[in-house]
Structure formats: C-alpha cells, structure tokens
Amino acid sequence: MKLHTLKPAEGSVKSSKRIGRGTGSGRGGTSTRGHKGAKSRSGYKSKLGFEGGQMPLQRRVPKFGFKSLNTVTHKPINLDIIQSLATEFKLDTVTFDTLVEHGLVSKKDVVKVLGRGELTAKLNVSAHLFSASAVEAIEKVGGTVNKL
C-alpha cells in the first residue's frame, strides 16, 4: 500500500448532482429551479424574515410594553439573609462592601433591605434603601440603620 494508491471506501463518496448540463442529464432546462419567479433567477437572495410577500411574523405580532430608561431597579436583601451572614461570619456590621464581598450583590447594584425573616443579632446595617418593616426590626434588636 502506497499513498498514491489510497482510495475512499466503496460507496462512501457520492458524486454531486451535475445541474444545468443539458436535457440528457435529466437536470437541464430549468435546472431544478421551476418556472419563472425570483427563485429561478441567478443572484437571488431573500431578505431575512421574508415570507414571499406575506406579512412577516415580525410585523404581524404587535409591539408590546415599554421600558423606561430612568427606572432604577433595586436588589432586594432580606433580614434572614443578613442574619445568616452575621451568624456564619460573626459580623457586627453589615455594609454594602460586605454584601459585595460575599457575592450577594454586585458593585453596580442599588441595595434595598427588606423585612422578611427574623433578626436576632444586634447589627449596624448600611445600605442604599430600607423598608419600614426592616428599619423597625433592626432597631427593635438594638441595631442601627445607615443610609448610603
């Protein structure tokens, strides 16, 4: 066996259809493109989403909703999460930097502390916003609230 004698296995390689090579080939004449119309012409290329002149799906479906560019979304952090953080790492102050450090929020987030859960540790909590129930729960235990 030599390199110049190598051949692919029998039946593994198919010859391509020779389109437009005369009527005797069986694929001459219209060359499998049918009669007339844009698709039969050379250089045909349809636009993305074109459905043959029918109103395209993108235009049939109505526009919906509105997103304001001025909306500020807050990242909610509940008291039960702050409590678990304080007990696990033995903290007496929970700041925005602490939350970022432990992967609960990102640096770009605006944090709002919410009142779900129970707080047992006396903590100094610093965040951008607080709900009324969260402030009440923190001060009830003897902690302080600092707005950033």
C-alpha positions as CSV (number, residue, x, y, z in Angstrom):
1,M,0.0,0.0,0.0
2,K,1.3,3.4,-1.0
3,L,-0.1,7.0,-0.6
4,H,-0.9,7.3,-4.3
5,T,-3.0,4.1,-4.2
6,L,-5.3,5.1,-1.3
7,K,-9.0,5.4,-2.2
8,P,-12.1,6.0,0.0
9,A,-14.2,3.0,0.9
10,E,-16.7,1.9,-1.8
11,G,-20.0,3.7,-1.5
12,S,-18.7,6.3,1.0
13,V,-18.3,9.1,-1.5
14,K,-21.2,10.3,-3.6
15,S,-20.8,12.3,-6.8
16,S,-22.5,15.6,-6.8
17,K,-25.6,16.3,-9.0
18,R,-24.5,18.0,-12.2
19,I,-27.3,20.5,-12.6
20,G,-27.8,22.5,-15.9
21,R,-25.7,20.2,-18.1
22,G,-28.2,19.6,-20.9
23,T,-31.5,17.9,-21.2
24,G,-29.9,14.4,-21.5
25,S,-28.7,14.6,-17.9
26,G,-32.3,14.9,-16.6
27,R,-31.4,18.1,-14.8
28,G,-31.2,20.6,-17.7
29,G,-33.8,23.1,-18.8
30,T,-34.9,24.8,-15.7
31,S,-32.1,23.2,-13.7
32,T,-34.4,22.1,-10.9
33,R,-35.5,25.7,-10.2
34,G,-39.0,25.5,-11.6
35,H,-40.5,28.1,-13.9
36,K,-40.1,31.8,-13.5
37,G,-40.2,33.8,-10.3
38,A,-37.4,35.3,-8.2
39,K,-36.0,32.0,-7.0
40,S,-35.4,30.8,-10.6
41,R,-33.2,33.8,-11.4
42,S,-29.4,33.9,-10.9
43,G,-28.3,36.1,-8.0
44,Y,-31.5,35.5,-6.0
45,K,-31.1,36.2,-2.3
46,S,-34.1,36.8,0.0
47,K,-34.1,39.2,2.9
48,L,-34.0,37.8,6.4
49,G,-37.6,37.1,7.5
50,F,-39.1,37.5,4.0
51,E,-42.1,35.2,3.6
52,G,-42.8,35.6,-0.1
53,G,-44.8,38.8,0.2
54,Q,-47.0,37.6,3.1
55,M,-46.9,39.9,6.1
56,P,-43.9,38.6,8.0
57,L,-44.3,37.3,11.5
58,Q,-42.2,40.1,12.9
59,R,-44.7,42.6,11.6
60,R,-47.9,40.5,12.3
61,V,-47.2,40.3,16.0
62,P,-48.0,43.6,17.8
63,K,-45.5,45.7,19.7
64,F,-46.0,45.4,23.4
65,G,-44.8,47.2,26.5
66,F,-42.4,50.0,27.4
67,K,-39.2,50.2,29.3
68,S,-38.3,53.4,30.9
69,L,-34.6,54.4,30.7
70,N,-34.9,56.2,34.0
71,T,-36.0,53.2,36.1
72,V,-33.7,52.3,38.9
73,T,-34.1,48.6,39.9
74,H,-33.2,47.7,43.5
75,K,-31.5,44.5,44.6
76,P,-33.6,43.1,47.5
77,I,-31.8,41.7,50.5
78,N,-34.0,40.4,53.3
79,L,-33.3,40.3,57.0
80,D,-33.0,36.5,57.1
81,I,-30.1,36.7,54.6
82,I,-28.4,39.4,56.7
83,Q,-28.9,37.3,59.9
84,S,-27.4,34.1,58.3
85,L,-24.4,36.2,57.0
86,A,-23.9,37.7,60.5
87,T,-24.0,34.3,62.3
88,E,-21.9,32.5,59.7
89,F,-19.1,35.1,59.6
90,K,-19.6,36.6,63.2
91,L,-20.2,40.1,62.0
92,D,-21.5,43.1,64.0
93,T,-21.7,45.4,61.0
94,V,-23.1,44.6,57.5
95,T,-22.2,47.1,54.9
96,F,-22.7,47.3,51.1
97,D,-19.0,46.2,50.7
98,T,-19.6,43.2,52.9
99,L,-22.5,42.1,50.7
100,V,-20.4,42.6,47.6
101,E,-17.5,40.7,49.2
102,H,-19.7,37.6,49.9
103,G,-21.2,37.7,46.4
104,L,-24.8,38.7,47.3
105,V,-24.8,41.8,45.2
106,S,-22.6,43.4,42.5
107,K,-20.8,46.8,42.8
108,K,-23.4,48.4,40.4
109,D,-26.5,47.3,42.4
110,V,-28.7,49.6,44.5
111,V,-29.5,47.5,47.6
112,K,-32.8,47.7,49.4
113,V,-33.1,45.9,52.8
114,L,-36.5,44.3,53.2
115,G,-38.2,43.0,56.3
116,R,-38.7,39.3,55.6
117,G,-37.3,36.9,58.2
118,E,-36.2,37.4,61.8
119,L,-33.2,39.3,63.1
120,T,-31.7,38.2,66.4
121,A,-28.2,39.8,66.2
122,K,-27.5,43.4,67.1
123,L,-26.2,44.8,63.9
124,N,-25.2,48.0,62.2
125,V,-26.6,47.8,58.7
126,S,-25.6,50.1,55.9
127,A,-27.5,50.1,52.5
128,H,-29.0,52.4,50.0
129,L,-32.6,51.9,51.0
130,F,-34.6,50.3,53.7
131,S,-38.3,49.2,54.0
132,A,-40.2,50.4,57.1
133,S,-40.5,46.9,58.5
134,A,-36.7,46.3,58.1
135,V,-35.9,49.5,60.0
136,E,-38.3,48.6,62.7
137,A,-36.9,45.0,63.1
138,I,-33.2,46.2,63.1
139,E,-33.9,48.9,65.7
140,K,-36.1,46.6,67.8
141,V,-33.0,44.3,68.4
142,G,-30.8,47.4,69.2
143,G,-29.1,47.8,65.9
144,T,-28.6,50.9,63.8
145,V,-29.6,51.8,60.2
146,N,-27.2,53.8,58.0
147,K,-28.4,55.0,54.6
148,L,-25.7,55.3,51.9
